[in-house]
């Protein structure tokens, strides 16, 4: 988890430099995964009852909404912190939901107008550095079904170790904490 750990630490520092309030979050060295089989079943039950009971249009592109709404419940189920993480993803070396940091710096200006929400992606990072991504399958299938042709529908989330070399999706954290939404005026 060297790459993701390093990038997450940089995202935390970058967030602090932008005066984003971040709750205490401790990266656990050599921790056991929180995403055991039983805990995944509990999470999937939560997601099925809250998220995937909706049509794809209410899930796709709504990563900010769903992660904010479910962050505390995820934390409660797993008995650990759940860090709201913002950034982009890479699939087959293509950047998706990507905005260069230089452009993102402008988002913090006082007179900035609300950004289109497709310019950034949100997911949850656990202290073990495992990732929970509730909406990515729906969002990508809604935009372009080619990346997940083998996934029969959008009612799937990604729960993974972001450093697993077999992952199709590479997570690239840039900022953390719900206050990011307020500092960039994505939330009022």
Residue frames as qw, qx, qy, qz and C-alpha x, y, z in Angstrom:
[[0.000, 0.885, 0.467, 0.000, 0.00, 0.00, 0.00],
 [0.486, -0.309, 0.045, 0.816, 2.96, 2.24, -0.49],
 [0.130, 0.282, 0.411, 0.857, 1.61, 4.27, -3.45],
 [0.318, -0.693, -0.513, -0.394, -1.88, 4.81, -2.05],
 [0.575, -0.625, -0.324, 0.417, -0.54, 5.50, 1.45],
 [0.410, -0.158, 0.109, 0.892, 1.86, 8.12, 0.07],
 [0.026, -0.387, -0.457, -0.800, -0.83, 9.76, -2.07],
 [0.438, -0.717, -0.527, -0.128, -3.33, 9.77, 0.81],
 [0.533, -0.522, -0.204, 0.635, -0.79, 11.41, 3.13],
 [0.235, 0.038, 0.271, 0.933, -0.16, 14.04, 0.42],
 [0.216, -0.572, -0.566, -0.553, -3.95, 14.55, 0.08],
 [0.511, -0.703, -0.440, 0.228, -4.25, 15.08, 3.84],
 [0.444, -0.354, -0.001, 0.823, -1.38, 17.61, 3.82],
 [0.086, 0.267, 0.453, 0.846, -2.84, 19.36, 0.76],
 [0.336, -0.689, -0.581, -0.272, -6.21, 19.57, 2.52],
 [0.515, -0.635, -0.296, 0.494, -4.64, 21.02, 5.66],
 [0.348, -0.109, 0.191, 0.911, -2.82, 23.62, 3.53],
 [0.136, -0.407, -0.490, -0.759, -6.23, 24.69, 2.18],
 [0.236, -0.156, 0.488, -0.826, -7.54, 25.00, 5.76],
 [0.696, -0.173, -0.520, -0.464, -9.92, 22.08, 5.31],
 [0.536, -0.435, 0.542, -0.479, -11.05, 20.76, 8.67],
 [0.661, 0.162, -0.721, -0.130, -10.20, 17.07, 8.92],
 [0.804, -0.512, 0.116, -0.279, -11.34, 14.83, 11.72],
 [0.326, -0.585, 0.742, 0.022, -8.60, 12.77, 13.33],
 [0.937, 0.294, -0.077, -0.172, -7.75, 9.90, 11.02],
 [0.375, -0.637, 0.666, 0.096, -4.93, 7.52, 11.72],
 [0.741, 0.405, -0.494, -0.210, -3.47, 5.26, 9.07],
 [0.812, -0.425, 0.376, -0.134, -2.90, 1.91, 10.72],
 [0.238, 0.593, -0.756, -0.147, 0.33, 0.16, 9.92],
 [0.215, 0.140, -0.966, -0.009, 0.07, -3.57, 9.33],
 [0.529, 0.024, 0.461, -0.712, -3.60, -3.59, 10.31],
 [0.308, 0.224, 0.919, 0.099, -5.91, -6.45, 9.51],
 [0.109, -0.252, -0.513, -0.813, -8.48, -5.64, 6.86],
 [0.358, 0.137, 0.467, -0.797, -11.77, -4.20, 8.09],
 [0.655, 0.263, -0.251, -0.662, -13.55, -5.59, 5.05],
 [0.281, -0.116, 0.949, -0.084, -14.05, -9.17, 6.21],
 [0.132, -0.237, -0.852, -0.448, -16.60, -11.36, 4.47],
 [0.170, -0.617, -0.734, 0.227, -19.22, -10.71, 7.19],
 [0.084, -0.599, -0.133, 0.785, -18.63, -6.95, 7.21],
 [0.045, 0.111, -0.587, -0.800, -18.88, -6.84, 3.41],
 [0.136, -0.444, -0.861, -0.208, -22.24, -8.61, 3.66],
 [0.140, -0.690, -0.499, 0.505, -23.44, -5.96, 6.12],
 [0.051, -0.457, 0.206, 0.864, -22.22, -3.16, 3.85],
 [0.066, -0.085, -0.763, -0.638, -23.83, -4.69, 0.77],
 [0.120, -0.593, -0.792, 0.077, -27.11, -5.01, 2.67],
 [0.097, -0.672, -0.215, 0.702, -26.89, -1.31, 3.58],
 [0.006, -0.320, 0.464, 0.826, -26.07, -0.31, 0.00],
 [0.050, -0.292, -0.874, -0.385, -28.84, -2.49, -1.42],
 [0.122, -0.684, -0.686, 0.216, -31.42, -0.94, 0.92],
 [0.109, -0.770, -0.135, 0.614, -30.29, 2.69, 0.52],
 [0.011, -0.562, 0.454, 0.691, -28.54, 3.08, -2.83],
 [0.006, -0.128, 0.862, 0.490, -29.14, 0.25, -5.27],
 [0.239, 0.533, 0.786, -0.204, -32.92, 0.29, -4.79],
 [0.209, 0.765, 0.049, -0.608, -32.83, 3.47, -6.90],
 [0.770, 0.607, 0.165, 0.105, -32.66, 3.75, -10.69],
 [0.749, 0.061, 0.066, 0.657, -29.19, 4.24, -12.18],
 [0.179, 0.715, 0.130, 0.663, -29.87, 7.96, -12.76],
 [0.484, -0.823, 0.017, -0.295, -30.10, 8.49, -8.98],
 [0.851, -0.414, 0.163, 0.281, -26.81, 6.66, -8.36],
 [0.703, 0.315, 0.187, 0.609, -24.56, 7.53, -11.32],
 [0.262, 0.554, -0.004, 0.790, -22.60, 10.72, -10.79],
 [0.495, -0.746, -0.082, -0.437, -23.87, 11.06, -7.22],
 [0.721, 0.050, -0.533, 0.439, -20.71, 9.95, -5.42],
 [0.055, 0.324, -0.377, 0.866, -20.65, 13.03, -3.21],
 [0.626, -0.338, -0.039, -0.702, -24.26, 12.58, -2.09],
 [0.913, -0.167, -0.346, -0.141, -24.10, 8.87, -1.33],
 [0.638, 0.141, -0.521, 0.549, -20.72, 8.90, 0.41],
 [0.094, -0.343, 0.334, -0.873, -21.70, 11.81, 2.64],
 [0.726, -0.297, -0.099, -0.613, -25.06, 10.21, 3.48],
 [0.954, -0.127, -0.262, -0.070, -23.57, 6.81, 4.30],
 [0.366, 0.572, -0.565, 0.469, -20.18, 7.72, 5.80],
 [0.381, -0.443, 0.549, -0.597, -21.34, 7.46, 9.43],
 [0.927, -0.036, 0.139, -0.346, -23.21, 4.20, 8.83],
 [0.802, 0.415, -0.396, 0.169, -20.17, 2.68, 7.12],
 [0.104, 0.557, -0.604, 0.561, -18.02, 3.79, 10.05],
 [0.648, -0.313, 0.404, -0.564, -20.49, 2.25, 12.49],
 [0.971, 0.137, -0.082, -0.177, -20.71, -1.10, 10.68],
 [0.762, 0.401, -0.382, 0.335, -16.92, -1.39, 10.46],
 [0.651, -0.724, -0.117, 0.195, -16.19, 0.11, 13.89],
 [0.596, -0.169, 0.155, 0.770, -13.54, 2.41, 12.47],
 [0.097, 0.649, -0.039, -0.753, -13.10, 5.84, 10.93],
 [0.591, 0.494, 0.563, 0.298, -14.30, 6.29, 7.38],
 [0.200, -0.526, 0.138, 0.815, -12.46, 9.13, 5.62],
 [0.551, 0.767, 0.299, -0.136, -14.29, 10.91, 2.83],
 [0.498, -0.336, 0.474, 0.644, -11.71, 11.00, 0.03],
 [0.505, 0.801, 0.143, -0.288, -11.78, 13.10, -3.16],
 [0.280, -0.495, 0.626, 0.533, -9.76, 12.64, -6.31],
 [0.662, 0.448, -0.317, -0.511, -9.95, 10.73, -9.55],
 [0.839, -0.107, 0.533, 0.008, -9.56, 7.22, -10.86],
 [0.214, 0.546, -0.660, -0.469, -7.55, 5.65, -13.64],
 [0.847, 0.158, 0.486, -0.147, -8.81, 2.78, -15.76],
 [0.798, 0.334, 0.322, 0.384, -6.46, 1.37, -18.40],
 [0.474, -0.135, 0.070, 0.867, -4.28, 4.48, -17.98],
 [0.033, -0.588, -0.382, -0.712, -7.23, 6.81, -18.71],
 [0.073, -0.093, -0.526, 0.842, -7.99, 9.44, -16.09],
 [0.252, -0.574, -0.664, -0.408, -11.68, 9.64, -15.16],
 [0.383, -0.870, -0.311, -0.008, -13.26, 12.43, -13.06],
 [0.675, -0.144, -0.038, 0.723, -9.92, 14.19, -13.38],
 [0.095, 0.977, 0.064, 0.180, -9.16, 17.85, -12.85],
 [0.615, 0.332, -0.349, 0.624, -5.53, 19.05, -12.62],
 [0.483, -0.527, -0.449, 0.537, -4.52, 20.37, -9.21],
 [0.192, -0.052, 0.080, 0.977, -3.75, 23.79, -10.71],
 [0.304, -0.387, -0.492, -0.718, -7.38, 24.03, -11.82],
 [0.565, -0.541, -0.620, 0.056, -8.64, 22.72, -8.48],
 [0.377, -0.202, -0.310, 0.849, -6.71, 25.48, -6.69],
 [0.131, -0.213, -0.232, -0.940, -9.11, 27.95, -8.34],
 [0.484, -0.484, -0.682, -0.260, -12.05, 26.17, -6.66],
 [0.497, -0.469, -0.512, 0.521, -10.98, 27.64, -3.33],
 [0.144, 0.172, 0.055, 0.973, -11.15, 31.27, -4.51],
 [0.163, 0.326, 0.572, -0.735, -13.86, 33.35, -2.76],
 [0.476, 0.435, -0.032, -0.764, -15.69, 34.26, -5.97],
 [0.009, 0.138, -0.935, -0.326, -15.70, 30.75, -7.45],
 [0.716, 0.042, -0.108, -0.688, -18.88, 29.46, -9.01],
 [0.811, -0.138, 0.524, -0.221, -20.05, 25.90, -8.26],
 [0.030, 0.434, -0.815, -0.384, -18.11, 23.28, -10.21],
 [0.821, 0.076, -0.368, -0.431, -19.69, 20.53, -12.27],
 [0.715, -0.466, 0.471, -0.223, -19.60, 17.49, -9.99],
 [0.963, 0.251, 0.056, 0.077, -18.22, 15.24, -12.75],
 [0.374, 0.784, -0.392, 0.301, -14.82, 16.94, -12.30],
 [0.088, -0.477, 0.763, -0.428, -14.06, 14.96, -9.13],
 [0.732, -0.180, -0.625, -0.205, -14.86, 11.61, -7.59],
 [0.389, -0.548, 0.491, -0.555, -15.49, 10.65, -3.95],
 [0.788, -0.076, -0.610, -0.041, -15.01, 7.41, -2.05],
 [0.658, -0.708, 0.157, -0.202, -14.32, 6.21, 1.49],
 [0.537, 0.443, -0.650, 0.305, -10.85, 5.28, 2.78],
 [0.816, -0.544, -0.181, -0.067, -10.48, 3.17, 5.93],
 [0.358, -0.828, 0.431, 0.019, -7.54, 3.33, 8.39],
 [0.779, -0.132, 0.571, 0.221, -6.30, 0.07, 6.84],
 [0.046, 0.468, -0.470, -0.747, -6.19, 1.97, 3.50],
 [0.269, 0.344, 0.876, 0.205, -8.97, -0.19, 2.09],
 [0.180, 0.092, -0.213, -0.956, -11.32, 1.66, -0.27],
 [0.293, 0.495, 0.799, -0.175, -15.11, 1.58, -0.47],
 [0.097, 0.180, -0.340, -0.918, -16.56, 3.09, -3.64],
 [0.432, 0.371, 0.699, -0.433, -20.35, 2.98, -3.76],
 [0.510, 0.710, 0.233, -0.426, -21.14, 4.67, -7.08],
 [0.085, -0.570, 0.596, 0.559, -18.24, 4.14, -9.47],
 [0.302, 0.142, 0.899, 0.285, -19.75, 1.18, -11.34],
 [0.274, 0.752, 0.577, -0.165, -23.05, 3.02, -11.87],
 [0.044, 0.845, -0.112, -0.521, -21.27, 6.20, -12.95],
 [0.130, -0.429, 0.721, 0.528, -19.01, 4.51, -15.47],
 [0.298, 0.309, 0.887, 0.171, -21.71, 2.17, -16.84],
 [0.235, 0.813, 0.428, -0.319, -23.98, 5.19, -17.27],
 [0.062, 0.795, -0.313, -0.515, -21.29, 7.10, -19.21],
 [0.506, 0.525, -0.629, -0.269, -19.68, 4.25, -21.15],
 [0.919, -0.210, 0.185, -0.278, -20.56, 0.60, -20.53],
 [0.757, 0.486, -0.429, 0.082, -17.39, -0.73, -22.22],
 [0.065, 0.581, -0.682, 0.439, -15.23, -0.66, -19.07],
 [0.377, -0.138, 0.791, -0.462, -17.56, -2.95, -17.12],
 [0.620, 0.125, -0.509, -0.584, -19.19, -5.11, -19.78],
 [0.487, -0.006, -0.869, 0.090, -18.72, -8.19, -17.59],
 [0.066, 0.164, 0.655, -0.734, -20.68, -6.58, -14.72],
 [0.056, 0.473, 0.834, 0.279, -24.37, -7.31, -15.40],
 [0.116, -0.868, -0.395, -0.276, -25.78, -4.17, -13.73],
 [0.155, 0.685, -0.249, 0.667, -24.81, -1.04, -11.85],
 [0.688, -0.640, 0.004, -0.342, -25.75, -2.42, -8.42],
 [0.881, -0.061, -0.227, 0.411, -22.17, -3.14, -7.37],
 [0.182, -0.958, 0.218, -0.028, -19.67, -1.29, -5.27],
 [0.664, 0.446, -0.487, 0.351, -15.92, -1.60, -5.16],
 [0.630, -0.734, 0.234, -0.097, -14.40, -2.70, -1.87],
 [0.875, 0.349, -0.172, 0.286, -10.71, -3.26, -2.27],
 [0.601, -0.548, 0.163, 0.559, -7.12, -2.87, -1.30],
 [0.401, 0.887, -0.022, -0.227, -6.09, -0.03, -3.66],
 [0.082, -0.706, 0.666, 0.229, -2.61, -1.51, -4.02],
 [0.772, 0.083, 0.630, -0.004, -3.78, -4.89, -5.33],
 [0.093, -0.381, 0.600, 0.697, -2.04, -5.25, -8.71],
 [0.161, 0.302, 0.896, 0.284, -5.12, -7.02, -10.11],
 [0.167, 0.665, 0.447, -0.574, -7.35, -3.95, -9.70],
 [0.411, 0.588, 0.505, 0.480, -8.92, -2.50, -12.82],
 [0.069, -0.934, -0.158, -0.312, -9.40, 0.84, -11.07],
 [0.563, 0.026, -0.331, 0.756, -6.51, 2.88, -9.64],
 [0.255, -0.895, -0.366, 0.012, -7.56, 5.38, -6.96],
 [0.469, 0.299, -0.103, 0.825, -5.77, 8.75, -6.86],
 [0.312, -0.793, -0.465, 0.243, -6.64, 10.76, -3.72],
 [0.337, 0.523, 0.031, 0.783, -6.21, 14.55, -3.88],
 [0.232, -0.422, 0.279, -0.831, -8.21, 15.97, -0.93],
 [0.373, -0.273, -0.874, 0.148, -10.00, 14.59, 2.13],
 [0.061, -0.314, -0.590, 0.742, -12.76, 15.54, 4.55],
 [0.147, 0.718, 0.676, 0.069, -16.31, 16.75, 4.18],
 [0.124, -0.802, -0.088, 0.577, -15.15, 20.34, 4.72],
 [0.309, -0.103, 0.598, 0.733, -13.66, 20.15, 1.20],
 [0.120, 0.587, 0.728, 0.333, -17.23, 20.44, -0.10],
 [0.150, -0.904, -0.333, 0.221, -17.80, 23.63, 1.88],
 [0.356, -0.607, 0.252, 0.665, -14.44, 25.24, 1.13],
 [0.207, -0.012, 0.671, 0.711, -15.01, 24.71, -2.62],
 [0.429, 0.234, 0.128, -0.863, -18.69, 25.72, -2.38],
 [0.327, -0.034, -0.866, -0.378, -19.89, 22.36, -3.70],
 [0.384, -0.568, -0.723, 0.079, -22.02, 22.27, -0.55],
 [0.065, -0.596, 0.047, -0.799, -23.49, 25.24, 1.20]]
